[in-house]
Amino acid sequence: MQPNGIALMKDGSFLLANLGEEGGVWRLWRNGDLEPVLTEIKGKKMPPSNFVMVDRLGRFWITVSTTRTPRALGYRKDVADGFIVVLDEQGPRIVAEGLGYTNEALFDAGMEWLYVNETFARRLSRFRVRDDGTLFDRETFFEFGAGTFPDGLGFDESGGVWVVSIVSNRVLRLSPTGKCDVIVEDANTLHLEEVELAYQNGTMGRPHLDNISSQKLRNITSIAFGGEGRRTAWLGCLLGSGLARFESPWAGIRPVHWHWNF
């Protein structure tokens, strides 16, 4: 088991997106028991899964970044074998395919759009969603440039979309009109140039993610808002031993689990 994405459930248990060889999504109960939730899709074994999210209707949304083995073979701009799965009372089904290393996926505040980061396609895409969970009207919301590899995702109450980038340790805010502001960056220019060259040459691999040169941040992968007024931005780092934080002028939207009473 190699848990990556984690989603809190109403009963206090957790859903775990498993990046290990077993793949799929598992449930961790409060007593420590672990059980499979989704290990097959369309009659085939679920690949290592990157992210899992529970929406306010109780549906599970799961991303698979790539079907390549090892997964580093998916660190390519010309690879698009990622997909999104929805699991509800109708059962599991693939609702989006052909994505360039599918990473975090979240709904905006009104649940009008499902946004998804495509890390090695270097873009933020979004889909409209029908009542039955079908996704449609796919569009590119933003395309990122050199050094930005979108991973974690968040939203604020003013309609801003927050994206964190691995390697460059960038925190970006995209306005509702698509204006991009760099809020935080902690990167080594020479290292970024090396990674960019490898990316363009199709040779990018794990060493480019695991040997980050930075001052404080250690490969940002996630962002969440909390604290008073939800104006504290918390950053999870792939190689870090703790959580970084900063105060935001914008309040994050309420996560689904903030409405639950445990």
C-alpha positions as CSV (number, residue, x, y, z in Angstrom):
1,M,0.0,0.0,0.0
2,Q,1.3,3.4,-1.0
3,P,-1.4,5.9,-0.1
4,N,-1.3,9.1,-2.1
5,G,-4.7,10.9,-2.4
6,I,-6.8,10.8,0.8
7,A,-10.5,11.6,1.3
8,L,-12.3,11.8,4.6
9,M,-15.7,10.0,4.9
10,K,-18.8,11.0,6.9
11,D,-18.2,8.1,9.3
12,G,-14.6,9.1,10.0
13,S,-13.0,6.5,7.8
14,F,-10.6,7.4,4.9
15,L,-10.5,6.6,1.2
16,L,-7.0,6.0,0.0
17,A,-5.8,6.3,-3.6
18,N,-3.1,3.6,-3.8
19,L,0.0,4.3,-5.9
20,G,1.4,0.9,-4.9
21,E,1.3,-2.2,-7.1
22,E,-2.1,-3.2,-5.8
23,G,-3.5,0.0,-7.3
24,G,-7.1,1.1,-6.9
25,V,-8.9,2.7,-4.0
26,W,-9.0,1.3,-0.4
27,R,-10.8,2.3,2.8
28,L,-9.0,2.7,6.1
29,W,-11.4,2.3,9.1
30,R,-10.9,4.1,12.4
31,N,-9.9,0.8,14.0
32,G,-7.0,0.4,11.5
33,D,-8.7,-2.2,9.3
34,L,-8.1,-1.8,5.5
35,E,-10.4,-3.0,2.8
36,P,-10.6,-2.7,-1.0
37,V,-13.2,-0.3,-2.4
38,L,-12.3,-0.4,-6.1
39,T,-9.7,-2.7,-7.6
40,E,-11.1,-3.4,-11.0
41,I,-12.5,-1.3,-13.8
42,K,-14.1,-2.7,-17.0
43,G,-12.9,-6.2,-16.1
44,K,-9.3,-5.1,-15.7
45,K,-7.1,-4.5,-12.6
46,M,-7.1,-0.9,-11.5
47,P,-3.6,0.7,-12.1
48,P,-1.9,2.7,-9.4
49,S,-4.3,5.5,-8.5
50,N,-3.2,9.1,-7.8
51,F,-6.2,10.9,-6.2
52,V,-9.6,10.3,-4.8
53,M,-12.3,12.9,-3.9
54,V,-15.8,12.7,-2.4
55,D,-18.3,15.3,-3.7
56,R,-21.3,16.6,-1.8
57,L,-23.5,14.1,-3.5
58,G,-21.4,11.2,-2.1
59,R,-19.9,10.2,-5.4
60,F,-16.2,9.1,-5.5
61,W,-14.0,10.6,-8.1
62,I,-10.7,8.8,-8.8
63,T,-7.8,9.7,-11.1
64,V,-5.3,7.4,-12.7
65,S,-2.3,9.3,-14.0
66,T,-0.9,6.7,-16.4
67,T,-1.0,3.0,-17.3
68,R,2.7,2.9,-18.1
69,T,5.1,0.8,-16.0
70,P,7.1,2.2,-14.4
71,R,5.0,5.4,-14.0
72,A,8.0,7.6,-14.9
73,L,7.4,6.6,-18.5
74,G,4.3,8.8,-18.3
75,Y,6.5,11.9,-17.5
76,R,6.2,12.8,-21.2
77,K,4.4,15.5,-23.1
78,D,3.3,13.1,-25.8
79,V,1.8,10.5,-23.4
80,A,-2.0,10.8,-22.7
81,D,-3.2,7.6,-21.1
82,G,-4.6,9.0,-17.9
83,F,-8.3,8.8,-17.0
84,I,-11.0,9.7,-14.5
85,V,-13.3,7.2,-12.8
86,V,-16.6,8.0,-11.0
87,L,-18.1,5.5,-8.5
88,D,-21.7,5.9,-7.3
89,E,-24.8,3.8,-6.9
90,Q,-24.5,2.9,-10.6
91,G,-21.1,1.4,-10.0
92,P,-17.7,2.4,-11.3
93,R,-17.1,3.7,-14.8
94,I,-14.5,5.7,-16.7
95,V,-15.9,9.2,-17.5
96,A,-12.8,10.8,-19.1
97,E,-9.8,9.4,-21.0
98,G,-6.8,10.7,-22.9
99,L,-5.4,12.9,-20.2
100,G,-1.7,13.8,-19.8
101,Y,-0.9,12.4,-16.4
102,T,-4.1,13.0,-14.5
103,N,-3.5,14.4,-11.0
104,E,-5.8,16.2,-8.6
105,A,-9.4,16.8,-9.6
106,L,-11.9,19.1,-7.8
107,F,-15.2,20.7,-8.3
108,D,-15.6,24.4,-8.2
109,A,-17.9,25.9,-5.5
110,G,-21.0,25.6,-7.6
111,M,-20.2,22.1,-8.9
112,E,-20.6,23.5,-12.4
113,W,-17.1,22.3,-13.5
114,L,-14.8,19.5,-12.6
115,Y,-11.2,20.8,-12.8
116,V,-8.3,18.4,-13.3
117,N,-4.5,19.0,-13.4
118,E,-2.7,17.2,-16.2
119,T,0.8,17.3,-14.8
120,F,3.0,16.4,-17.8
121,A,0.7,17.9,-20.4
122,R,1.2,21.0,-18.3
123,R,-2.4,22.2,-18.4
124,L,-5.5,22.6,-16.3
125,S,-8.5,21.2,-17.9
126,R,-12.2,21.2,-16.9
127,F,-15.4,19.3,-17.7
128,R,-19.0,20.0,-17.2
129,V,-20.9,17.2,-15.3
130,R,-24.3,15.8,-15.9
131,D,-26.6,14.5,-13.2
132,D,-25.6,10.9,-14.0
133,G,-21.9,11.7,-13.5
134,T,-21.0,11.9,-17.2
135,L,-18.4,14.5,-18.1
136,F,-18.7,16.6,-21.2
137,D,-17.6,19.9,-22.8
138,R,-14.0,19.3,-22.0
139,E,-11.9,22.5,-22.3
140,T,-8.4,23.7,-21.5
141,F,-8.7,26.4,-18.8
142,F,-5.0,27.2,-18.7
143,E,-1.7,26.0,-20.3
144,F,1.4,26.3,-18.2
145,G,4.9,27.2,-19.4
146,A,8.4,26.1,-18.6
147,G,9.1,24.8,-15.1
148,T,5.4,24.4,-14.1
149,F,4.1,20.9,-13.6
150,P,0.6,21.3,-12.0
151,D,-0.1,18.8,-9.2
152,G,-2.3,20.0,-6.3
153,L,-5.4,22.0,-6.7
154,G,-7.7,24.3,-4.6
155,F,-10.3,27.1,-4.9
156,D,-11.0,30.3,-3.1
157,E,-14.3,32.1,-2.4
158,S,-13.5,34.7,-5.0
159,G,-13.5,32.1,-7.8
160,G,-9.7,31.8,-7.9
161,V,-8.1,28.5,-8.8
162,W,-5.0,27.6,-6.9
163,V,-2.4,25.3,-8.5
164,V,0.9,24.0,-7.0
165,S,3.7,22.9,-9.1
166,I,6.2,20.1,-8.3
167,V,9.9,20.6,-9.1
168,S,9.6,24.5,-9.3
169,N,7.8,24.8,-5.9
170,R,5.4,27.3,-7.4
171,V,2.0,28.3,-5.9
172,L,-0.1,29.9,-8.6
173,R,-3.5,31.6,-8.5
174,L,-5.6,31.7,-11.6
175,S,-8.3,34.3,-11.6
176,P,-11.8,33.4,-13.0
177,T,-10.7,35.1,-16.3
178,G,-7.5,33.0,-16.5
179,K,-5.0,35.6,-15.2
180,C,-2.1,33.8,-13.6
181,D,-0.2,35.2,-10.6
182,V,2.8,33.5,-8.9
183,I,2.1,33.6,-5.2
184,V,5.1,31.6,-4.0
185,E,8.2,30.2,-5.7
186,D,11.2,28.4,-4.2
187,A,13.3,27.0,-7.1
188,N,16.9,26.7,-8.3
189,T,17.2,28.1,-11.8
190,L,19.9,25.7,-12.9
191,H,17.9,22.7,-11.7
192,L,14.8,23.9,-13.5
193,E,16.8,24.3,-16.7
194,E,18.0,20.7,-16.3
195,V,14.5,19.4,-15.8
196,E,13.1,21.4,-18.7
197,L,15.8,20.0,-21.0
198,A,14.9,16.5,-19.9
199,Y,11.2,17.1,-20.3
200,Q,11.6,18.5,-23.8
201,N,13.9,15.5,-24.7
202,G,11.6,12.9,-23.3
203,T,14.0,11.7,-20.7
204,M,12.4,13.1,-17.5
205,G,12.4,10.6,-14.6
206,R,12.2,10.1,-10.9
207,P,15.6,11.8,-10.1
208,H,14.2,15.0,-11.5
209,L,11.5,14.9,-8.9
210,D,13.5,13.5,-6.0
211,N,16.5,15.8,-6.1
212,I,15.0,19.2,-5.7
213,S,17.3,22.2,-5.1
214,S,15.4,24.7,-3.0
215,Q,15.7,26.8,0.1
216,K,12.7,25.7,2.2
217,L,10.0,24.0,0.2
218,R,10.6,20.3,-0.7
219,N,8.6,19.6,-3.9
220,I,5.1,21.0,-3.3
221,T,2.3,18.6,-4.2
222,S,-0.8,19.8,-2.4
223,I,-2.6,22.9,-1.0
224,A,-5.5,23.2,1.4
225,F,-7.1,26.1,3.3
226,G,-7.9,26.2,7.0
227,G,-7.5,28.3,10.1
228,E,-9.6,31.4,11.0
229,G,-11.7,32.3,8.0
230,R,-9.9,29.6,5.9
231,R,-7.2,32.2,5.1
232,T,-4.3,30.0,6.0
233,A,-2.9,28.1,3.0
234,W,-1.2,24.8,4.0
235,L,1.3,23.1,1.6
236,G,2.1,19.4,1.5
237,C,5.5,18.6,0.1
238,L,6.5,15.3,-1.4
239,L,10.0,15.3,0.1
240,G,9.2,17.4,3.2
241,S,9.0,16.3,6.9
242,G,6.4,18.9,7.8
243,L,3.7,21.3,6.6
244,A,4.5,24.8,5.3
245,R,1.9,27.5,5.5
246,F,1.3,31.2,4.6
247,E,-1.6,33.6,5.1
248,S,-3.7,34.2,2.0
249,P,-5.7,37.4,1.1
250,W,-8.4,35.1,-0.2
251,A,-10.4,32.6,1.8
252,G,-10.6,29.0,0.6
253,I,-13.9,27.5,-0.2
254,R,-15.4,25.1,2.4
255,P,-14.4,21.5,1.8
256,V,-17.2,19.0,1.7
257,H,-16.2,17.5,5.0
258,W,-16.6,20.8,6.8
259,H,-20.3,20.3,6.6
260,W,-20.2,17.0,8.5
261,N,-20.7,16.5,12.2
262,F,-18.5,13.7,13.6
